Amino acid sequence: MIVALLVDPDDSPDFPGNSAEVLGRPLAAYPLLAAKGAKHVGRLYAQTSSPPVRRAAAQVGAVVLDPPRAAAGAAPPREEALVAHGWRHVAADLKAEHAAADLVVLLFANAGAVNSALIEQGVEALLEDAALDSAATVSCYERWTPRRAFRETPRGRLEPFATCIHEGGTPWFPDWGAVVARPRLLDALKPDSAPLAYLGRSILPLKQAGGGPVDRQWQVPKLEYWLRKQGVRDTPRLEPKLKPKPAARPHPQRGPA
């Protein structure tokens, strides 16, 4: 069986990604719809405490899981901790049915730039090539290559972020649209695992343009543009109609006295 697991990172700086709407739908509806439309995905799970995300998950028939609890005043759980927690529940759910996952499609509630075709491409590649650890959607952000990055020194000046990176092809960045991964990679995840540890080492790029999580308000129009390019249309919403104001009555004219 191939399952999809959506996790809900609560780490956006100034944008409520897990309660926002894009083109009239909850943002999280888009990755869920992409997974539901992928023919290989047999079951969907969504780990979230956000009411809009839970409603979107219920509408596509996903099993809703509770996220890990953070201690009072503590920072939200890291992405790796969310994935590890969700995967343990998914694996236990399948084990109770005497089933197991062949592949896992990871999705993220604040990243809507993904479609069924990309998920299918990743699934089919891993089914055909046992040497692959994962397949991940990536976008080209050549202007933001680490070769052009700087960091601030204690003196308040800029210095190169990395001096050991040579020119060597187009930089592709994971964009959190979808990851198709082997279950063994998720089995090995711990809350303090390195970032993107669930990708493994042999990673197939699922190339697209303009992907990435929506962390700030100004990124919403970018995602809307991406979705419209995929043929997604705005969801019509009924707006309350204003009642027309009654026409002003003419003052009665008095006749001659």
Residue pairs with C-beta under 8 A, 6 or more apart in sequence:
1 42
1 43
1 94
1 99
1 100
1 101
1 102
2 40
2 41
2 42
2 101
2 102
2 103
2 104
2 105
2 123
3 41
3 42
3 43
3 44
3 45
3 90
3 94
3 101
3 103
3 104
3 105
4 35
4 38
4 41
4 43
4 44
4 45
4 104
4 105
4 106
4 107
4 119
5 45
5 46
5 47
5 83
5 86
5 87
5 90
5 104
5 105
5 106
5 107
6 28
6 31
6 32
6 35
6 44
6 45
6 46
6 47
6 48
6 53
6 57
6 62
6 106
6 107
6 108
6 109
7 47
7 48
7 67
7 79
7 82
7 83
7 86
7 106
7 107
7 108
7 109
8 18
8 28
8 46
8 47
8 48
8 49
8 50
8 53
8 67
8 82
8 108
8 109
8 110
9 17
9 76
9 79
9 82
9 108
9 109
9 110
9 213
10 18
10 76
11 76
11 79
11 215
12 110
12 213
12 214
12 215
12 216
13 215
13 216
14 215
14 216
14 217
15 214
15 215
15 216
15 217
15 219
15 220
17 27
17 109
17 110
17 213
17 214
17 215
18 27
18 28
18 48
18 50
18 52
18 53
18 109
18 110
19 26
19 50
19 51
19 52
19 53
20 26
20 27
20 214
20 220
21 27
21 52
22 30
22 112
22 214
22 220
22 223
22 224
22 227
23 224
23 227
23 228
23 232
23 233
23 234
23 235
24 234
24 235
24 236
24 237
25 56
25 235
26 52
26 53
26 55
26 56
27 109
27 110
27 112
27 214
27 223
28 46
28 48
28 50
28 52
28 53
28 56
28 57
28 109
28 110
28 112
29 56
29 59
29 60
29 112
30 112
30 113
30 114
30 227
30 232
31 107
31 108
31 109
31 111
31 112
31 114
31 177
31 178
32 44
32 46
32 56
32 57
32 60
32 62
32 107
33 60
34 107
34 114
34 115
34 116
34 118
34 119
34 178
35 41
35 44
35 60
35 105
35 107
35 116
35 119
35 178
36 44
36 60
36 61
37 115
37 116
38 105
38 116
38 119
38 120
38 123
39 120
40 103
40 119
40 120
40 123
40 124
40 127
41 105
41 119
41 123
43 63
44 57
44 60
44 61
44 62
44 63
45 62
45 63
45 64
45 65
45 86
45 89
45 90
45 93
46 53
46 54
46 56
46 57
46 62
46 63
46 64
46 65
46 109
47 64
47 65
47 66
47 67
47 82
47 85
47 86
47 89
48 54
48 57
48 64
48 65
48 67
48 109
49 66
49 67
50 109
53 109
54 64
57 64
58 64
63 93
65 86
65 89
65 90
67 77
67 82
67 85
67 86
68 77
68 81
68 82
68 85
70 76
70 77
77 85
77 191
78 191
78 192
79 195
80 189
80 190
80 191
80 192
80 193
80 194
80 195
80 197
80 198
81 191
81 192
83 106
83 186
83 189
83 198
84 186
84 189
84 190
84 191
84 193
87 104
87 183
87 186
87 187
87 189
90 101
90 104
91 100
91 101
91 183
91 186
91 187
94 100
94 101
100 183
101 183
102 127
102 183
103 123
103 126
103 127
103 180
103 181
103 182
103 183
104 180
104 181
104 182
104 183
104 186
105 119
105 122
105 123
105 178
105 179
105 180
105 181
106 178
106 179
106 180
106 181
106 198
107 114
107 178
108 176
108 177
108 213
110 176
110 213
110 214
110 215
111 175
111 176
111 177
111 211
111 212
111 213
111 214
112 214
112 223
112 226
112 227
113 137
113 139
113 175
113 177
113 208
113 210
113 211
113 212
113 223
113 226
113 227
114 137
114 177
114 178
114 211
115 230
118 137
118 177
118 178
118 206
118 208
119 178
119 180
121 135
121 206
122 134
122 135
122 136
122 137
122 178
122 179
122 180
122 204
122 206
123 135
123 180
125 132
125 135
125 180
125 204
126 132
126 134
126 135
126 180
126 182
126 204
129 204
131 202
132 202
132 203
132 204
133 181
133 182
133 185
133 199
133 200
133 201
133 202
133 203
134 179
134 180
134 181
134 182
134 185
134 198
134 199
134 200
134 202
134 203
134 204
135 179
135 180
135 203
135 204
135 205
135 206
136 174
136 178
136 179
136 180
136 199
136 203
136 204
136 205
136 206
137 174
137 175
137 176
137 177
137 178
137 179
137 206
137 208
137 211
138 172
138 173
138 174
138 175
138 205
138 206
138 207
138 208
138 211
139 172
139 173
139 175
139 207
139 208
139 209
139 210
139 211
139 212
140 170
140 171
140 172
140 173
140 207
140 209
141 171
141 173
142 170
142 171
144 171
144 173
145 165
145 171
146 161
146 162
146 165
146 171
147 162
147 165
147 167
149 160
149 161
149 162
150 158
150 159
150 160
150 161
151 158
151 159
151 160
151 161
152 158
153 159
172 205
172 207
173 212
174 196
174 199
175 208
175 211
175 212
175 213
176 211
176 212
176 213
177 206
177 208
177 211
178 206
179 198
179 199
181 198
181 199
181 200
182 200
185 197
185 198
185 199
185 200
186 198
188 197
189 197
189 198
210 222
210 225
210 226
211 226
212 219
214 220
214 223
